[in-house]
């Protein structure tokens, strides 16, 4: 499984700006802006990670501003 580390890597893996726009229902301009950001909007997490999984690729939840469950458990 390939691990993707940046928003640009994720977008390229999903077929580019237009494909991500269609997948997430966001405008082409909004999607284009994501390449400059460190994370995606959190409400795109399920759609994008599901699409990545179908291609055998993975990106950490932190790219959507989420914390992994293991990190939360350690804080308790």
N, C-alpha and C positions, 0 to 999 in steps of 0.2 A: 504494500500500500504506500503510495506516494504522499508525503506530508507537505502541504503548502503553507508557506509562512507569511505571505503578504496578501493584501487585497488584490493587487495586480495579478499575482500568481493564481489566485482563486478565480478571478474573472477570466483569465486566459484559459484556464482548465475547463471552464463552463462554456466556452465558445465565444468569448468576447462581449463587448458592451451590449450589442443588440440582443444576443441570446440571454444575457443576464436581465436586461430590461423586460423581455418577454416573460422570463421565469418569475420575476419578482413583481411585475405589474407597475414598475416605476418608469418615469420618463427617461429618455436617452440622456438628457442633461444631468439628471440626478445620478444615474449610474456612472456616467463619465467622471463626475466629481469624486466618486468613491475610490478611484485609483490614487488619489492624492491623500486620502485619509488613512489612519492607522486601523480603523475598524469600520464594519458595515453597520447599518441600522439593525438593532436586535430583532426586530420583527421580520427580518429576512432569513433568520437562522435556519429554521426548519426547511424551507424551500431549497435554500442553497446547499446545506449540508446533505440533504437527501439526494440532490442531483449529483453532488460530488461522490457520494457513496456508490451511486450507480455506475460511476466511471472508475471505481477502485481508488479514489483519492480521498484525502482527509485534510481538514484544516482545524486548528485548535479553536475552541469556543471563545477564546480571548479575542479573536478577530471580529467577534460580534459583541464585544464588551461584556462577556459572561465569564464567570469564574467556574472552574472545574469543581465537581463535588468533592474531590479529594482535598482540595484546598480549604473548602468550607468546613469539612469534618475536622481538619487539623486545628482550626480556630476555636472549636468548641471545647 
